[in-house]
Amino acid sequence: MPPGTKAARDLLLKDPARLTETDRESLHRFLRERIEAAKAADTATSWEQQLTQVFDYTKWHQFIVKVDRGSGDGFQELTKKLHGALSGGEKAIALHLPLFAAVAAHYQTTPCAPRMIMLDEVFVGVDTANRGQIFALLSALDLDLVLTSDHEWCTYAELSGIGIHQIISGDGQDAVTTARFTWNGEELLPV
């Protein structure tokens, strides 16, 4: 890795609001040196490609996802081989949970912003017990969830409340309307 990479990485992992002016100058110097090195190497055809090379964090930082399937083997790195051996529900969980954690961490930098996450056909193949646990995690991460599904009503004790809009279309009619419900953590109520 280029000199100063570890220090720059550590600064990038800090809350941006807590960076000192010296920290910012150090990051600026590190990135400027990377840009100058990319220009000197002349491996890109445009300045956009040079910046893409410089800011490609996968060259100096990686995320490793580990899973514990409860088999007694402890945590194992999620490789393509292990992912292929998982059930459909396990695959969905193994891919969603790190993304939820990353989104929640990103939102921590702006505490007053909406913490929106949108999911389409949420958690297909995940059993009911695990879905409840995932919704509990989303709630604990304080994420504002908007989802679409033809089967999911989110009526889990782990959720203290959720608004539900069911889209209703008539038989052969062009008209579409909605029916609204709320889940209060204990029962589903029409609104």
C-alpha positions as CSV (number, residue, x, y, z in Angstrom):
1,M,0.0,0.0,0.0
2,P,1.2,3.5,-0.6
3,P,2.8,5.3,2.4
4,G,0.2,6.9,4.7
5,T,-2.7,4.5,3.6
6,K,-3.3,3.1,7.1
7,A,-3.4,6.6,8.6
8,A,-5.8,7.8,5.8
9,R,-8.0,4.8,6.2
10,D,-8.2,5.4,10.0
11,L,-9.2,9.0,9.3
12,L,-11.9,8.0,6.8
13,L,-13.4,5.6,9.3
14,K,-13.8,8.4,11.8
15,D,-17.0,10.4,12.2
16,P,-16.5,13.3,9.7
17,A,-17.8,15.8,12.3
18,R,-14.9,14.9,14.6
19,L,-12.1,15.4,12.1
20,T,-9.7,18.2,13.1
21,E,-8.3,20.6,10.6
22,T,-5.0,18.7,10.9
23,D,-6.9,15.5,10.1
24,R,-8.5,17.1,7.0
25,E,-5.1,18.4,5.8
26,S,-3.6,15.0,6.2
27,L,-6.4,13.4,4.2
28,H,-6.1,16.1,1.6
29,R,-2.4,15.6,1.3
30,F,-2.8,11.8,1.0
31,L,-5.4,12.0,-1.7
32,R,-3.5,14.7,-3.6
33,E,-0.4,12.4,-3.6
34,R,-2.6,9.5,-4.9
35,I,-3.9,11.8,-7.7
36,E,-0.4,13.0,-8.6
37,A,0.8,9.3,-8.7
38,A,-2.1,8.4,-11.0
39,K,-1.3,11.3,-13.3
40,A,2.4,10.2,-13.4
41,A,1.5,6.6,-14.1
42,D,-0.7,7.7,-17.0
43,T,-2.7,4.5,-16.9
44,A,-6.1,6.2,-17.4
45,T,-7.3,7.9,-20.5
46,S,-9.2,10.7,-18.7
47,W,-9.1,12.6,-15.5
48,E,-12.4,10.9,-14.5
49,Q,-10.7,7.5,-14.8
50,Q,-7.7,8.7,-12.8
51,L,-10.0,9.9,-10.0
52,T,-11.9,6.6,-10.1
53,Q,-8.6,4.7,-9.7
54,V,-7.6,7.0,-6.8
55,F,-10.9,6.7,-4.9
56,D,-11.3,3.0,-5.5
57,Y,-11.3,2.0,-1.8
58,T,-11.3,-1.7,-2.7
59,K,-7.6,-1.4,-3.5
60,W,-6.8,-0.5,0.2
61,H,-9.9,-1.5,2.2
62,Q,-12.0,-4.6,2.2
63,F,-15.1,-5.8,4.0
64,I,-15.3,-9.4,5.0
65,V,-18.7,-10.9,5.9
66,K,-18.7,-13.8,8.3
67,V,-21.6,-16.0,9.1
68,D,-22.4,-18.4,12.0
69,R,-24.9,-21.0,11.0
70,G,-25.2,-22.4,14.5
71,S,-23.4,-25.6,13.5
72,G,-20.7,-25.3,16.1
73,D,-18.1,-24.2,13.6
74,G,-18.3,-20.6,14.7
75,F,-18.0,-17.8,12.3
76,Q,-16.9,-18.6,8.7
77,E,-16.0,-16.2,5.9
78,L,-18.8,-15.9,3.4
79,T,-17.2,-17.1,0.3
80,K,-18.9,-17.9,-3.0
81,K,-18.7,-21.6,-2.1
82,L,-20.3,-21.1,1.3
83,H,-22.9,-18.8,-0.1
84,G,-23.8,-21.4,-2.7
85,A,-24.3,-24.0,0.1
86,L,-26.8,-21.8,2.0
87,S,-30.6,-22.1,1.7
88,G,-32.5,-19.3,-0.1
89,G,-33.4,-17.7,3.2
90,E,-29.9,-17.9,4.6
91,K,-28.6,-16.3,1.4
92,A,-31.0,-13.4,1.7
93,I,-30.1,-12.9,5.4
94,A,-26.3,-13.1,4.7
95,L,-26.5,-10.5,2.0
96,H,-29.0,-8.1,3.7
97,L,-27.6,-7.8,7.2
98,P,-24.3,-6.3,6.2
99,L,-26.1,-3.8,3.9
100,F,-28.4,-2.8,6.7
101,A,-25.5,-2.3,9.1
102,A,-23.6,-0.2,6.4
103,V,-26.7,1.9,5.8
104,A,-27.2,2.5,9.5
105,A,-23.5,3.5,9.9
106,H,-23.8,5.9,7.0
107,Y,-26.9,7.6,8.4
108,Q,-25.1,8.1,11.8
109,T,-23.1,10.9,10.1
110,T,-26.3,12.9,9.7
111,P,-28.5,12.1,12.8
112,C,-31.4,14.3,11.8
113,A,-31.9,13.0,8.3
114,P,-34.6,10.5,7.4
115,R,-33.1,7.0,7.7
116,M,-34.8,5.6,4.6
117,I,-34.3,2.1,3.2
118,M,-36.6,0.8,0.4
119,L,-37.0,-2.9,-0.4
120,D,-38.9,-4.6,-3.1
121,E,-40.3,-8.2,-2.6
122,V,-38.7,-8.2,0.8
123,F,-37.2,-11.4,2.3
124,V,-38.6,-13.9,-0.1
125,G,-37.5,-17.4,1.1
126,V,-36.9,-16.3,4.7
127,D,-39.0,-18.1,7.2
128,T,-41.4,-16.3,9.6
129,A,-39.2,-16.5,12.7
130,N,-36.2,-15.1,10.9
131,R,-38.3,-12.3,9.2
132,G,-39.4,-11.2,12.7
133,Q,-35.8,-11.1,13.8
134,I,-34.7,-9.1,10.7
135,F,-37.5,-6.6,11.3
136,A,-36.4,-6.3,15.0
137,L,-32.9,-5.5,13.7
138,L,-34.2,-2.9,11.3
139,S,-36.1,-1.4,14.2
140,A,-33.1,-1.4,16.5
141,L,-31.0,0.2,13.8
142,D,-33.7,2.9,13.6
143,L,-34.1,2.6,9.8
144,D,-37.3,3.9,8.1
145,L,-38.4,1.0,6.0
146,V,-40.6,1.3,2.9
147,L,-41.3,-2.1,1.3
148,T,-43.4,-3.7,-1.4
149,S,-44.6,-7.2,-1.3
150,D,-47.5,-9.3,-2.5
151,H,-47.5,-11.4,0.7
152,E,-45.7,-9.6,3.5
153,W,-47.9,-7.8,6.1
154,C,-45.2,-7.2,8.7
155,T,-47.4,-8.4,11.6
156,Y,-44.5,-9.4,13.9
157,A,-44.4,-8.9,17.7
158,E,-40.9,-7.5,17.1
159,L,-42.4,-4.5,15.4
160,S,-44.0,-1.9,17.6
161,G,-46.0,-0.5,14.6
162,I,-46.2,-0.1,10.9
163,G,-48.5,1.4,8.3
164,I,-49.8,-0.9,5.6
165,H,-51.4,0.1,2.3
166,Q,-52.9,-2.7,0.3
167,I,-53.5,-2.0,-3.4
168,I,-56.8,-3.2,-4.6
169,S,-57.8,-3.4,-8.3
170,G,-61.3,-4.4,-9.6
171,D,-61.9,-7.4,-11.8
172,G,-61.4,-6.1,-15.3
173,Q,-61.7,-2.5,-14.1
174,D,-59.1,0.2,-14.6
175,A,-59.8,1.6,-11.2
176,V,-57.2,1.1,-8.4
177,T,-57.7,2.0,-4.8
178,T,-56.0,1.2,-1.5
179,A,-57.1,-0.2,1.9
180,R,-55.1,1.1,4.8
181,F,-54.2,-0.9,8.0
182,T,-51.9,-0.4,10.9
183,W,-50.0,-3.0,13.0
184,N,-49.6,-1.8,16.6
185,G,-47.3,-4.6,17.7
186,E,-50.2,-6.8,18.8
187,E,-53.0,-6.6,16.3
188,L,-53.8,-5.5,12.7
189,L,-56.3,-2.7,12.6
190,P,-58.2,-1.3,9.6
191,V,-57.9,2.5,9.4
